Amino acid sequence: TPTTPNPSGAPSQQTDAINNLSQYSWFVDRIGSPEIELQTNALANFTVSYNISDRNYNINIFQDDCSTPPPANTMKVSTVSEAQEIVGFKTIIGNVQLNTTAIISSSMFITTDNGGMFQFCLRAFLSTTENIIVNFVETLFDISMDMSTDIGGSNLTLKMHRDDPEAIEESVDFSNYVQAYRCDNTKQELGSEPDKLTQGSVLNICVTSSDTSVIKIKQVSYLQMNQGASNVFVAIENGEATVSSLVTTDGCLDDICFVKVMMLAKFFGVDEPEDVNVYGRVELGLVGSAHRFLEDSVKNQKVDSVDSMGNFDISLSLDRGSESVASSRSLSWKGMCIFTVLFFGFLA
């Protein structure tokens, strides 16, 4: 008779793909239909599949409250296999071994006219390398055992009583595919250390995908510039420029989105202006295997559509320029002097 250790599968090993993931990509979703197969009169094998971000993962098994371990020797997660689908994502398959003889004798088993039934809960979760659980999905399964047959054994039928996670992302983040950089008017990158932006200059930003065979950028849906907490300018909202005379975009021609923004005077209010942070959000279109990978999630309404979103950040260094500062101060002083002369001349 098989024994049941701590009710969980072996944790996955961290892979190099983790280093390519977005910081906020923690996707987990059950896919397809679970299967159950009676191997002998005493043992049955149960399999279930999940799509997940390429993170450390595990599958735990519990009783119907999704917190209490099952009685000894009744069931265990025996193996968890995996198959890489696309960079940053994979499919895992959990195999649960059910000892029907031990289950019938346990407190989990509820007797019926033709046999009985029992329930168990599976939790698939993703965790950090420090074993901090970030996201999980739980499913409660009903197993009915019909022992009225004359074949000397029992028939097992499966129902999923609950398939709602207590905590699950409603969208998929593919930000690790999004590349944003300062560029010139021909969409060429300016380099790792472009010149500082000065008052009256124009900012060019290009956004593209690191792999257009998987992800394509459809549009820049949001773009915000902020200097500190209060000095904020929203340049693009809902895919449209907020001020057409200051912001333009070419509509993502040739798989590169091009945005041009006039730098505002309010970012240069002091002699040594702080850096400006540009935060953007883009709408993405999934291509090929990435599209197929999420089809089950879309059908289960775990995500709104096969299209998803991604984020990017750019930090801008500013230089007000000593000549412009001196000129503005000189002009202000001269204006005050002229006013004073005229005022006292009028009194005389």
C-alpha distance (Angstrom), angle and dihedral (degrees) to the residues before:
residue distance angle dihedral
T1 . . .
P2 3.82 . .
T3 3.77 117.7 .
T4 3.79 125.6 -135.8
P5 3.82 119.0 -131.1
N6 3.80 123.5 -171.3
P7 3.83 100.6 -31.8
S8 3.78 101.8 -106.0
G9 3.76 142.5 88.1
A10 3.77 124.0 -110.7
P11 3.83 112.2 -80.4
S12 3.77 117.7 -111.2
Q13 3.78 123.5 -109.2
Q14 3.79 119.8 -113.0
T15 3.81 112.6 -104.9
D16 3.79 134.0 -157.3
A17 3.80 88.6 -107.2
I18 3.80 89.2 71.0
N19 3.78 88.6 70.1
N20 3.83 89.2 58.8
L21 3.81 95.4 51.4
S22 3.75 125.6 105.3
Q23 3.78 111.9 -105.5
Y24 3.81 89.6 -117.6
S25 3.80 100.4 43.1
W26 3.83 105.3 113.7
F27 3.81 103.0 142.3
V28 3.83 122.2 165.4
D29 3.81 126.5 165.1
R30 3.80 135.0 159.6
I31 3.81 112.0 -122.2
G32 3.78 137.8 -167.7
S33 3.80 126.1 0.5
P34 3.81 120.8 -50.7
E35 3.79 115.8 -123.7
I36 3.80 132.3 -146.4
E37 3.79 125.7 -164.3
L38 3.81 128.4 -174.8
Q39 3.80 106.1 -134.9
T40 3.83 99.2 176.8
N41 3.80 135.6 -11.0
A42 3.80 87.7 -84.5
L43 3.81 106.4 32.0
A44 3.80 133.5 58.3
N45 3.81 130.6 177.2
F46 3.81 121.7 -139.2
T47 3.84 122.5 -168.0
V48 3.82 131.0 -169.7
S49 3.82 131.6 173.6
Y50 3.81 134.0 -145.9
N51 3.79 137.2 -171.9
I52 3.80 110.5 -139.1
S53 3.78 143.1 166.2
D54 3.79 110.5 -97.9
R55 3.80 94.3 -93.9
N56 3.78 137.1 123.2
Y57 3.80 105.4 -71.1
N58 3.77 143.6 177.6
I59 3.82 140.2 -179.2
N60 3.81 120.4 -139.0
I61 3.79 128.2 -168.9
F62 3.81 125.4 -145.3
Q63 3.78 142.3 163.0
D64 3.81 120.3 -90.9
D65 3.83 93.3 -71.0
C66 3.83 90.0 63.5
S67 3.81 90.6 -129.6
T68 3.83 109.7 64.4
P69 3.83 117.6 79.8
P70 3.81 114.6 -121.4
P71 3.83 119.8 -101.8
A72 3.80 115.2 -81.7
N73 3.80 118.1 -78.6
T74 3.83 94.3 8.1
M75 3.82 103.8 101.5
K76 3.78 143.4 -17.7
V77 3.80 141.5 176.8
S78 3.80 97.7 -106.5
T79 3.81 103.1 -178.7
V80 3.79 140.5 -2.7
S81 3.80 117.7 -157.3
E82 3.80 127.7 -173.6
A83 3.79 141.8 -159.7
Q84 3.80 124.3 -162.8
E85 3.82 110.9 -126.5
I86 3.80 106.3 173.0
V87 3.78 133.0 -13.2
G88 3.78 108.5 -69.5
F89 3.83 96.2 14.3
K90 3.79 137.9 70.2
T91 3.79 144.7 168.7
I92 3.80 121.0 -115.7
I93 3.80 126.7 -164.8
G94 3.78 120.2 -154.7
N95 3.80 120.7 -155.7
V96 3.81 117.9 -157.6
Q97 3.80 120.8 -165.9
L98 3.80 113.5 -147.8
N99 3.81 120.8 -161.8
T100 3.81 99.8 -157.0
T101 3.80 93.8 -173.7
A102 3.80 91.7 56.4
I103 3.81 91.6 42.2
I104 3.81 93.1 54.3
S105 3.79 89.4 53.9
S106 3.81 93.7 46.9
S107 3.80 134.1 87.2
M108 3.83 89.2 -108.3
F109 3.81 93.2 70.9
I110 3.81 119.9 92.6
T111 3.84 115.0 -164.4
T112 3.82 119.4 -131.3
D113 3.82 133.9 179.1
N114 3.80 93.6 -91.1
G115 3.78 98.9 31.8
G116 3.76 124.1 -60.5
M117 3.79 148.5 -86.9
F118 3.78 140.4 -126.1
Q119 3.79 137.6 -171.4
F120 3.77 134.6 -142.0
C121 3.79 135.0 177.8
L122 3.80 127.9 -135.7
R123 3.78 122.0 -160.1
A124 3.80 119.0 -166.8
F125 3.78 111.8 -169.4
L126 3.79 143.5 173.6
S127 3.79 122.5 -137.5
T128 3.78 141.4 -178.5
T129 3.80 123.0 -110.3
E130 3.82 85.2 -96.9
N131 3.85 88.8 60.1
I132 3.81 93.8 -109.5
I133 3.83 108.6 150.8
V134 3.82 110.4 -130.5
N135 3.81 105.9 171.1
F136 3.80 136.6 3.7
V137 3.79 144.1 168.9
E138 3.81 125.4 -147.6
T139 3.80 129.2 -159.5
L140 3.81 127.5 -173.4
F141 3.80 114.2 -148.6
D142 3.83 128.6 -159.0
I143 3.81 115.9 -151.6
S144 3.81 117.2 -167.7
M145 3.81 119.8 -162.7
D146 3.80 118.1 -156.4
M147 3.81 108.1 -162.4
S148 3.82 96.0 169.7
T149 3.81 93.6 91.3
D150 3.77 121.1 107.2
I151 3.81 97.2 -134.6
G152 3.79 93.4 94.8
G153 3.76 96.0 -108.1
S154 3.77 139.9 56.6
N155 3.79 137.3 -90.1
L156 3.78 118.6 -128.4
T157 3.80 123.9 -151.6
L158 3.77 126.3 -175.0
K159 3.80 133.3 -142.0
M160 3.80 128.1 174.3
H161 3.77 106.0 -135.6
R162 3.79 96.5 -178.1
D163 3.76 131.6 14.4
D164 3.80 102.5 166.3
P165 3.79 117.9 116.1
E166 3.77 119.1 -138.9
A167 3.78 89.0 -140.2
I168 3.81 124.8 16.9
E169 3.77 136.2 143.3
E170 3.80 115.5 -105.2
S171 3.78 92.6 -152.7
V172 3.77 138.6 31.0
D173 3.78 120.6 -117.0
F174 3.81 116.0 -143.4
S175 3.81 95.2 170.9
N176 3.80 91.2 131.5
Y177 3.82 87.3 72.3
V178 3.82 94.3 52.4
Q179 3.81 117.5 96.8
A180 3.80 119.9 -173.0
Y181 3.79 126.5 178.9
R182 3.80 143.7 155.0
C183 3.77 110.5 -93.1
D184 3.79 143.0 174.0
N185 3.80 126.6 -111.6
T186 3.83 90.4 -82.1
K187 3.83 91.0 56.3
Q188 3.79 92.8 -109.3
E189 3.80 116.0 144.9
L190 3.80 114.3 -107.6
G191 3.79 93.2 -142.1
S192 3.78 137.1 -102.9
E193 3.83 93.8 -63.8
P194 3.82 109.2 32.7
D195 3.80 121.6 -179.5
K196 3.78 118.2 -79.5
L197 3.78 115.9 -96.8
T198 3.79 115.9 -111.2
Q199 3.77 133.9 -158.8
G200 3.81 110.2 -72.5
S201 3.82 94.4 18.8
V202 3.82 127.5 127.5
L203 3.80 124.4 -121.3
N204 3.81 118.4 -142.7
I205 3.82 118.3 -164.5
C206 3.80 125.7 -174.5
V207 3.81 122.6 -164.8
T208 3.80 124.0 -169.7
S209 3.80 142.3 151.8
S210 3.79 122.5 -95.7
D211 3.82 88.8 -141.2
T212 3.80 117.0 24.3
S213 3.82 90.7 -175.1
V214 3.83 87.9 70.3
I215 3.82 106.6 23.0
K216 3.80 132.8 22.7
I217 3.80 125.9 -170.7
K218 3.81 110.1 -122.0
Q219 3.81 100.2 -179.5
V220 3.79 145.8 -30.1
S221 3.79 100.0 -104.5
Y222 3.80 98.4 179.7
L223 3.81 136.2 16.7
Q224 3.78 125.9 177.2
M225 3.80 131.8 177.3
N226 3.77 118.9 -159.5
Q227 3.78 134.7 177.3
G228 3.77 106.1 -167.1
A229 3.78 120.1 -34.0
S230 3.81 100.7 -53.8
N231 3.82 108.1 31.8
V232 3.81 99.9 82.1
F233 3.81 135.3 155.1
V234 3.83 120.5 -174.7
A235 3.80 104.9 -154.0
I236 3.83 101.1 175.1
E237 3.78 128.5 25.8
N238 3.81 126.9 174.6
G239 3.79 88.3 -3.6
E240 3.82 93.9 -58.2
A241 3.81 131.2 106.3
T242 3.80 110.7 -108.9
V243 3.83 92.0 -148.9
S244 3.80 111.7 24.9
S245 3.81 93.0 -164.1
L246 3.82 90.8 58.4
V247 3.83 104.0 32.2
T248 3.81 131.6 46.0
T249 3.81 134.5 169.7
D250 3.81 130.9 -171.0
G251 3.82 96.1 -142.1
C252 3.82 97.7 -108.5
L253 3.80 101.1 -67.8
D254 3.83 118.1 -172.4
D255 3.83 91.8 9.6
I256 3.82 91.6 -62.7
C257 3.80 122.8 104.5
F258 3.80 111.8 -146.9
V259 3.81 121.4 -160.4
K260 3.80 125.8 -178.3
V261 3.82 119.7 -164.6
M262 3.79 129.3 -179.4
M263 3.80 110.2 -132.0
L264 3.79 109.9 -118.8
A265 3.79 124.8 -130.6
K266 3.80 92.0 -126.1
F267 3.82 89.7 72.3
F268 3.83 89.9 60.8
G269 3.80 100.1 50.7
V270 3.82 96.1 124.3
D271 3.79 135.2 46.2
E272 3.81 92.8 -106.5
P273 3.82 106.6 30.4
E274 3.79 119.8 -158.2
D275 3.79 121.3 -114.7
V276 3.79 117.6 -83.8
N277 3.79 118.3 -131.3
V278 3.80 117.8 -146.2
Y279 3.81 114.6 -155.4
G280 3.78 118.6 -172.2
R281 3.78 138.7 178.8
V282 3.79 122.8 -158.1
E283 3.79 133.7 -166.6
L284 3.79 111.8 -125.7
G285 3.77 133.6 -157.2
L286 3.81 117.6 -148.5
V287 3.79 117.4 -135.6
G288 3.81 133.2 -158.6
S289 3.82 115.4 -34.3
A290 3.79 92.4 10.1
H291 3.82 89.3 57.7
R292 3.80 92.2 49.4
F293 3.80 92.0 44.9
L294 3.80 92.9 64.6
E295 3.80 99.4 38.7
D296 3.81 92.8 98.7
S297 3.80 90.8 50.2
V298 3.79 91.1 51.5
K299 3.80 91.7 49.8
N300 3.80 89.8 50.8
Q301 3.83 88.7 49.6
K302 3.79 92.7 -121.4
V303 3.80 89.0 131.5
D304 3.78 128.4 29.4
S305 3.79 96.1 -123.7
V306 3.76 142.5 -21.9
D307 3.80 87.6 -91.3
S308 3.77 115.7 85.1
M309 3.79 142.2 -178.4
G310 3.78 136.6 -108.6
N311 3.79 136.5 -171.0
F312 3.79 136.6 -141.2
D313 3.80 138.0 -175.5
I314 3.80 131.7 -157.8
S315 3.80 126.3 -176.0
L316 3.83 116.9 -146.1
S317 3.79 124.7 -157.0
L318 3.82 115.2 -148.1
D319 3.80 134.1 -155.7
R320 3.79 118.3 -169.5
G321 3.78 91.7 -167.8
S322 3.83 126.0 -127.6
E323 3.81 94.3 -118.1
S324 3.81 94.8 56.8
V325 3.81 91.3 46.7
A326 3.81 93.2 50.6
S327 3.79 92.2 46.2
S328 3.80 93.4 51.5
R329 3.79 92.0 48.7
S330 3.83 92.3 47.6
L331 3.78 91.9 49.7
S332 3.79 91.5 49.7
W333 3.84 92.3 50.3
K334 3.78 93.6 47.5
G335 3.78 90.9 50.6
M336 3.79 90.6 54.2
C337 3.83 91.9 48.8
I338 3.80 93.2 51.3
F339 3.78 91.0 49.8
T340 3.82 91.5 51.3
V341 3.84 94.1 50.2
L342 3.78 92.6 49.0
F343 3.78 92.2 46.5
F344 3.78 95.6 52.8
G345 3.82 91.5 40.3
F346 3.79 88.2 58.5
L347 3.81 91.4 51.4
A348 3.82 91.1 51.7
